Amino acid sequence: MIDLLARSPIDELEIEESGWKIRLTRGIGSAAVTPPVPQRTPSETTPRKETDTTAVPQPVEQVIPSPTYGVFHISPSPGTPAYVKIGDVVEAGQQVGLVEAMKVFNAVKAPQSGRITEILVEDGAEVEAGTSLFRLA
């Protein structure tokens, strides 16, 4: 599968079979295997509550996800200041952290401008691709 990805013009390959999911992404240097996830039937799901349509709209918050599997770092190296802290205003594309996998460091960048309202993962924690790292408002 790695050779297939390397020879093709696609950047990502995802295969799901018998409850197993394999995802390969070009340029990130990692592959993730996800264990089977049981499918819920409609009778197992919780019924949706009706919402009041006159509710005041809340500000839209967005999370900044991990680009890949690895170890999350909030600063460029031990003992140096963090890229961001709660309350910091960031611009779209600004680096806010790193994810290290096999000595390859992948930048975590803000997808939009906003203010960091919460750091959801501790420095040095192992994260999966797509894990929410920061809350951005």
Disulfide bonds with the S-S distance in Angstrom:
none
